[in-house]
Amino acid sequence: MADKLTELIIGAAIEVHRFLGPGLLESIYEEALCHELNLRDLNVKRQLKIDVIYKDKIIKGQRLDFLVNDEVVVELKSVSSLPEVALAQTLSYLKATNLKRALLINFDEKKLINGIKRISN
């Protein structure tokens, strides 16, 4: 699933992690990654509200951490051990948006590459 856009996003996340290291709050990484993605001229929608449709009923309440270039969902975490529900959450975002690609990034890894999951629907 590697492609140019996801590689750019991963490169930006690695730059943030190199500079800040692990152990900070998710909100710090979110702010820093948004800035880094903007520096790379990527279109970032942050904390984007999305709806879930259930039997013709719109249910509000989900938020994406990032939608990059209207193509890739990016979900951020900063936890010592990534819970299984994080993958299910990210997959639900893909379903709700009808998109095909997502990145789940856990900044609380010593080496960030170990905290990056590419997800495709």
C-alpha positions, 0 to 999 in steps of 0.5 A: 500500500506504499504510495507517495502521499503516505510516504510524505505523511510518514516522513513528516511523522518521523521528523516530528518524532525525531525532534520531540521523541516519545512520551508526550501527550497525543495533542502535542504530536497532533499540533506538531504533525499538523504544522509539519504537514503544512510545511510540506504543502499538504492539505490537512483537515484536523479533527474533522467531524464525520457521520455514520449512517445507520439505516438512513439515520445520521449518527454524529460523534466521530472525529478524524485526527487528520484527513490529508489531501482528502485521500488519507485518514491519519489516526494518532495515538501516544500510548505504551501499547496500542489497543486492538480497538485502535485498528477497528476505530481506524477501519470504521473511519475508512468505512464512514468516509469511503476512503481506501487508505489510512495510517495509524501512528503511535508516537509512544514508540522508541523507534517510530517506524515500529508504531506505524500501521498502514491500513487499506480498506 
